[in-house]
Amino acid sequence: MIIREIEEREKPIALMLNENDRMSDIEMRKLVDCIMERKNTAEKISLIRDHFVSLHDYLDLLNSGCLFDDEYNALFATFGNFELAIFAKIVFYEELRGGILNFIDIVADCSEAKSEWETYYMKFIKQLEDERIATIGQLINDIDYEEISFY
């Protein structure tokens, strides 16, 4: 189990990534089907936030194709800065590895995504205020990517 404490707006938060918290393939399929059946975006987001607890499951969900257009924005809008920073570390991995220090510049220059959800994530991040983008950028430096196991 990995526990990371980061200071965000003077409130410490802990991110726990536990391999055992990952859903089985059957559980994941049932939840994805249930999400797909919902027409209301708020209901979909509520189901996701109530049932998904691991980063692995969120990545599986985002790659499942069960969200469309504004539903991505609705989900990302429920994330705090730390959660957005974790996804930024994934989406902008190459750019961050390249040594560009200013995250605002990385966001402004981003144009190519590997998947549909990453395209929507980039659009979401670009519409945030510069101050929040800078805060997310600072949090990225506090995340030890090597400690986060995806498999």
ABEGO torsion letter per residue (X at the ends): XBBBBBBBGGBBBBBBBBAAABBBAAAAAAAAAAAAABABAAAAAAAAAAABABAAAAAAAAAAGABBEAAAAAAAAABBAAAAAAAAAAAAAAAAAAGBABAAAAAAABABBABAAAAAAAAAAAABBAAAAAAAAAAAAABBAAABBAX
